Amino acid sequence: MKNTFELEHVGINTDNAGEAEQLALLLCKLFNLEPRHGQKSEFAGNYFECMKSPFLGKNGHIAMRTPDLKAAMEELEENGFRFRMETAAYFKDGRIKNVYLEGEYGGFAIHIMQK
């Protein structure tokens, strides 16, 4: 594979905002991270995204970043992987920012992001 990937964060599904906040604060305490509040999730540093309601993936999602998302997508498609284009987010200039792959991997959805 020509493209390189790095772990961006692990998303963990929870049932509600209170549970997401509790889990994020626990992870912050455990790993000495700073909490960050979002509209749909609570973050523990940049490593954990605690979803305020269940999202893609039985357990959550794994976010990977790459320096050339378009090339990475082409290469992954050549290797038989497919994307859920309805999940794609775009930069203002029209370039793709991130997108989820089809399927689950160990109970996790995977999305790749432009670095």
N, C-alpha and C positions, 0 to 999 in steps of 0.2 A: 504494500500500500504506500503510495507516494505521500499522501497527506498525513500530518501528525495531529494528534488529538491530545487534549489535556482535560482533566476533570475540572469542571466549573463549579458544580454543587450537586448535592443530593436532595431531592424533593421528597418530603414525607407527607403522605396523606393523613389528615386528621378529620374528625367529624364536624368540628365547629371552631370558631375564632378563639374561644377560651382555651380549648385543648391545644390549638396551635401555639398560642402565646405561652402556655405552661411548658410545652415541650421545648420551644425555642429558648426560654429562660433557663431551663434545666441544662440544655446543651451549652448555653453560654457559660453557665457556672462550671460545668464539667470541663470545658476546654478553654476557659478564660477568653471568651469571645464577646464582642459587642452586639447587642440586639439591634435589629433594624426592622421597622414596621412598614408593611406594604398593604396595598388595598386588598389583595387576594391571599396574602401569606405573611408570615412572620419569619424573619431571617435570624440565624445564629451565625454571626460573622458573615463571611462569604461562602461558607461551606455547606450550611443546611438551610433549606427552605421548607418551613412547616406550613402546609397548605391549610387554609381556614375551612375548606370543604374538600371532600374527595375529588380528585382530578384524574387525569389519565394514569393508567397503571394501577394494578390492585394495591400495591404498597406505596406507590409514588413514582417519581421519575429520576433519571440520572441525566444531568446536563453536561455535555462535552463541548469544548470550544476548539476551533480550528482556524488557522490563518487564512484559508481560502475555502469558504463554505460552498461556493458554487462548484469548484473542482472536487471537493470532498463528496458532494452529492452525486456528481457524475460518476465518480469512482465507485461509490457504494452501490449505485444502481447497476453498474457493470458487473458487480459481484452479487447481484440478485436481491438487494435490499430495496424496499419501496418506502415512499414518504406519504404522510398524511398532509397533503398540501392545504387542506382546510385549516390546519393549525399554524400555517406559516405566518410570521410577522415580517414586516418590511421596513427598511430605512426610508426616509423621505425621498431619497433619490431613486427608489424602486428596487434597490438591491435587497436580497433576502437577508434577514437578520437571524432568524432561527426557525426550525421546523422539527416536528416529531417524526420518527420512523414508525412504520406500521408494526403492530404486534407488541408483545411484552417479552421481557428478558428477565427471568427469575422474579416475575411479579412486578417489574418496573418498566415503565415506558422510557424511551430514550429520545432526547432531543439534542440536536447539534446546533451550535451557535457560531456566528462569525466572531472571531477574536478581535 
